[in-house]
């Protein structure tokens, strides 16, 4: 049997080299490298308003929410017009826990494209509840520095780290373990890979994690691969995610508005024999 550490290291290198080898216009090794440092593309926020906005950006990165919410209003940043410049205290005072009042203001002022469903299980009502609970959460902190000191407390301890996304998922409505990791990693906390569908499909197909791994187990598997490859968990997350999503979100001149199409299936077929464990 081949050494698992060597397999993990090879899997990462195959993933990192894969897209630049596919002759996709504009997709080079240098481009991939640019996406491996979160703060290169998205500097850490310096205010509570910035943290609040980042939570709401991550909250729409699930299932169909980005299409229903972000694209419907021209980007989450447009919510600033309704959310008092993303001021959590002002949102709490203005809406007093009434998510329907938020949705009414969004419909009136931002005029979302498409149908806005108002049934309890629909996306917009859930998202408006996230808006309220996120405001309550952020307002617990006196400043951005206070918030980052709190995150640092968990991030410094390997044994405590995974409890932070679990805690966030309980504090913020609609913010599960995976979205909590997404929020943290996109603010520069490189030890919080997001266990999303693309990584799950690739890791299970290549036997880098158990077939029915839950989010926590997949999270740990990405960290393990990263450690064996000698890179950050963020880097490991991103190289596999770019293959699965085919989305270069900061380079819209590439492909169709940054989208070059998923290469997930072909990468799995390519990598499987090269990672043969016998």
C-alpha positions as CSV (number, residue, x, y, z in Angstrom):
1,X,0.0,0.0,0.0
2,X,1.3,3.5,-0.8
3,X,1.9,5.9,2.0
4,X,-1.2,8.0,2.7
5,X,0.9,11.2,3.2
6,X,2.5,10.7,-0.3
7,X,-1.0,10.2,-1.8
8,X,-2.3,13.4,-0.2
9,X,0.7,15.3,-1.4
10,X,0.4,14.0,-4.9
11,X,-3.4,14.7,-5.0
12,X,-2.8,18.3,-4.1
13,X,-0.1,18.7,-6.8
14,X,-2.2,17.1,-9.5
15,X,-5.1,19.4,-8.6
16,X,-2.9,22.5,-8.6
17,X,-1.3,21.7,-12.0
18,X,-4.5,20.5,-13.6
19,X,-6.4,23.5,-14.9
20,X,-3.3,25.3,-16.4
21,X,-2.6,22.1,-18.3
22,X,-6.0,22.1,-20.0
23,X,-5.3,24.9,-22.5
24,X,-8.1,27.1,-21.1
25,X,-7.7,30.6,-22.3
26,X,-6.1,32.8,-19.6
27,X,-5.9,30.0,-17.0
28,X,-2.2,29.8,-16.1
29,X,-0.2,28.6,-13.1
30,X,0.2,32.3,-12.1
31,X,-3.5,32.7,-12.1
32,X,-4.0,29.7,-9.8
33,X,-1.4,31.1,-7.5
34,X,-3.2,34.4,-7.2
35,X,-6.3,32.5,-5.8
36,X,-4.3,30.8,-3.1
37,X,-4.0,33.8,-0.8
38,X,-7.4,35.1,0.4
39,X,-6.2,38.5,1.3
40,X,-4.8,39.1,-2.2
41,X,-8.3,39.2,-3.6
42,X,-10.3,40.3,-0.5
43,X,-8.6,42.3,2.3
44,X,-9.7,41.7,5.8
45,X,-12.5,44.1,6.9
46,X,-11.6,46.8,9.4
47,X,-15.0,47.6,10.8
48,X,-18.1,45.8,12.2
49,X,-20.0,46.9,9.2
50,X,-17.5,45.1,7.0
51,X,-17.7,41.9,9.1
52,X,-21.5,42.1,8.9
53,X,-21.4,42.4,5.1
54,X,-19.0,39.5,4.8
55,X,-21.4,37.3,6.8
56,X,-24.2,38.1,4.5
57,X,-22.0,37.4,1.5
58,X,-21.1,34.0,2.8
59,X,-24.8,33.3,3.8
60,X,-25.8,33.4,0.1
61,X,-23.1,31.0,-1.0
62,X,-25.3,28.0,-0.5
63,X,-27.4,26.0,-3.0
64,X,-29.4,28.4,-5.2
65,X,-29.2,31.4,-2.9
66,X,-26.6,33.3,-4.9
67,X,-28.8,33.3,-7.9
68,X,-32.0,34.2,-6.0
69,X,-30.4,36.8,-3.8
70,X,-27.1,38.3,-5.0
71,X,-27.8,38.3,-8.7
72,X,-31.4,39.3,-8.2
73,X,-30.4,42.6,-6.6
74,X,-27.1,43.2,-8.4
75,X,-24.9,42.0,-5.5
76,X,-25.1,41.7,-1.8
77,X,-23.4,45.1,-1.4
78,X,-26.7,46.7,-2.6
79,X,-28.3,45.6,0.7
80,X,-26.4,48.6,2.2
81,X,-29.3,50.8,1.0
82,X,-31.7,48.9,3.2
83,X,-29.4,47.9,6.1
84,X,-28.2,51.4,7.0
85,X,-24.7,50.9,5.5
86,X,-24.5,47.4,7.1
87,X,-24.7,48.9,10.5
88,X,-25.8,46.0,12.8
89,X,-27.0,48.3,15.7
90,X,-29.1,50.4,13.3
91,X,-30.6,47.2,11.7
92,X,-31.6,45.9,15.1
93,X,-33.2,49.2,16.0
94,X,-34.9,49.7,12.7
95,X,-36.5,46.3,12.3
96,X,-36.8,45.0,15.9
97,X,-36.7,41.4,14.9
98,X,-39.3,41.7,12.1
99,X,-37.8,39.8,9.0
100,X,-40.9,40.6,7.0
101,X,-40.3,44.3,7.3
102,X,-36.8,43.8,5.9
103,X,-38.1,41.8,3.0
104,X,-40.8,44.5,2.3
105,X,-38.0,47.1,2.2
106,X,-35.8,45.0,-0.1
107,X,-38.7,44.4,-2.5
108,X,-39.7,48.1,-2.5
109,X,-36.2,49.7,-2.7
110,X,-34.1,47.1,-4.5
111,X,-36.7,45.5,-6.8
112,X,-35.2,42.0,-7.0
113,X,-35.5,40.3,-10.4
114,X,-37.7,37.2,-10.4
115,X,-40.4,36.0,-8.0
116,X,-39.9,36.7,-4.3
117,X,-41.5,33.8,-2.5
118,X,-42.7,34.5,1.0
119,X,-43.5,31.1,2.3
120,X,-41.6,30.1,5.5
121,X,-39.4,27.6,3.7
122,X,-38.5,30.0,0.8
123,X,-35.0,31.5,0.3
124,X,-35.8,35.2,0.8
125,X,-37.6,34.7,4.2
126,X,-34.7,32.5,5.4
127,X,-32.1,35.1,4.3
128,X,-33.9,37.9,6.0
129,X,-33.8,35.9,9.2
130,X,-30.1,35.5,8.7
131,X,-29.8,39.3,8.3
132,X,-31.4,39.8,11.7
133,X,-29.5,37.1,13.6
134,X,-26.2,38.2,12.0
135,X,-26.8,41.8,13.2
136,X,-27.4,40.5,16.7
137,X,-24.2,38.4,16.6
138,X,-21.9,41.2,15.3
139,X,-23.3,43.7,17.8
140,X,-21.9,41.5,20.6
141,X,-18.4,42.8,19.8
142,X,-17.2,46.3,20.6
143,X,-15.1,46.6,17.4
144,X,-13.7,44.6,14.5
145,X,-10.5,44.1,16.5
146,X,-12.6,42.6,19.4
147,X,-14.1,40.2,16.9
148,X,-10.8,39.1,15.4
149,X,-9.3,38.6,18.8
150,X,-12.1,36.2,19.6
151,X,-11.6,34.3,16.3
152,X,-7.8,34.2,17.0
153,X,-8.5,32.6,20.4
154,X,-10.0,29.5,18.6
155,X,-7.7,29.6,15.6
156,X,-4.5,29.3,17.8
157,X,-5.6,26.0,19.2
158,X,-5.8,22.9,16.9
159,X,-8.1,21.2,19.4
160,X,-10.5,24.1,19.6
161,X,-10.5,25.4,16.1
162,X,-13.3,23.3,14.7
163,X,-15.7,24.4,17.5
164,X,-15.7,27.9,16.1
165,X,-17.7,27.2,12.9
166,X,-20.0,25.0,15.0
167,X,-20.6,27.9,17.3
168,X,-21.2,30.4,14.5
169,X,-23.7,27.9,13.0
170,X,-25.7,28.2,16.2
171,X,-25.4,31.9,16.5
172,X,-26.4,32.9,13.0
173,X,-29.7,31.6,11.4
174,X,-29.1,29.6,8.2
175,X,-25.3,29.6,8.7
176,X,-24.3,26.0,8.9
177,X,-20.8,24.5,9.5
178,X,-19.8,24.9,5.8
179,X,-20.9,28.5,5.4
180,X,-19.2,29.4,8.7
181,X,-15.9,28.0,7.3
182,X,-16.5,30.0,4.1
183,X,-16.9,33.2,6.0
184,X,-13.8,32.6,8.1
185,X,-11.5,31.5,5.3
186,X,-12.5,34.4,3.0
187,X,-11.3,36.8,5.8
188,X,-7.9,35.3,5.8
189,X,-8.3,32.5,8.3
190,X,-6.6,29.9,6.2
191,X,-7.2,27.0,8.6
192,X,-11.0,26.8,7.9
193,X,-11.6,25.0,4.5
194,X,-15.2,24.9,3.4
195,X,-16.5,21.3,3.1
196,X,-18.6,22.0,0.0
197,X,-20.1,19.8,-2.7
198,X,-17.1,20.1,-5.1
199,X,-14.6,19.0,-2.5
200,X,-16.9,16.3,-1.3
201,X,-17.3,14.8,-4.8
202,X,-13.6,14.9,-5.5
203,X,-12.4,13.7,-2.1
204,X,-14.8,10.8,-2.0
205,X,-14.1,9.8,-5.6
206,X,-10.4,9.8,-5.0
207,X,-10.7,8.1,-1.5
208,X,-9.2,11.1,0.3
209,X,-12.1,10.8,2.8
210,X,-14.8,8.4,3.8
211,X,-17.6,7.8,1.3
212,X,-20.2,9.3,3.7
213,X,-18.1,11.8,5.5
214,X,-20.0,14.6,7.2
215,X,-18.9,18.2,7.0
216,X,-16.6,17.9,10.0
217,X,-14.9,14.8,8.7
218,X,-14.4,16.4,5.3
219,X,-13.1,19.5,6.9
220,X,-10.5,17.4,8.7
221,X,-9.6,15.5,5.5
222,X,-8.8,18.8,3.7
223,X,-6.6,19.9,6.6
224,X,-4.8,16.6,6.5
225,X,-4.2,16.8,2.7
226,X,-2.9,20.4,3.1
227,X,-0.6,19.4,6.0
228,X,0.9,16.5,3.9
229,X,1.3,18.8,0.9
230,X,3.0,21.5,3.1
231,X,0.4,24.2,2.2
232,X,-2.4,26.0,4.0
233,X,-5.8,24.4,4.2
234,X,-7.1,27.4,2.2
235,X,-4.8,26.5,-0.7
236,X,-5.9,22.9,-0.7
237,X,-9.6,24.0,-0.5
238,X,-9.1,26.5,-3.4
239,X,-7.3,24.3,-5.9
240,X,-9.9,21.6,-5.7
241,X,-12.8,24.1,-5.6
242,X,-11.6,25.8,-8.8
243,X,-11.6,22.5,-10.6
244,X,-15.1,21.7,-9.4
245,X,-16.6,25.2,-9.9
246,X,-14.6,26.4,-12.9
247,X,-15.2,29.9,-11.6
248,X,-12.5,32.6,-11.5
249,X,-14.6,35.2,-9.7
250,X,-12.0,37.9,-9.7
251,X,-11.1,37.6,-13.4
252,X,-14.3,38.1,-15.3
253,X,-12.5,38.4,-18.6
254,X,-11.8,34.7,-18.5
255,X,-14.3,32.4,-20.1
256,X,-17.9,33.6,-19.7
257,X,-17.8,36.2,-16.9
258,X,-15.0,34.2,-15.1
259,X,-16.7,30.8,-15.7
260,X,-14.8,28.1,-17.6
261,X,-17.0,25.2,-16.7
262,X,-16.5,22.5,-14.2
263,X,-13.7,20.0,-14.8
264,X,-14.6,17.9,-11.8
265,X,-15.4,14.6,-13.6
266,X,-12.5,14.7,-16.0
267,X,-10.1,15.5,-13.2
268,X,-11.3,12.5,-11.2
269,X,-10.9,10.3,-14.2
270,X,-7.4,11.7,-14.7
271,X,-6.2,11.5,-11.1
272,X,-7.7,8.2,-10.0
273,X,-5.1,5.9,-11.8
274,X,-2.3,8.2,-10.7
275,X,-3.2,7.9,-7.1
276,X,-3.5,4.1,-7.2
277,X,-2.8,2.8,-3.7
278,X,-1.6,-0.7,-4.6
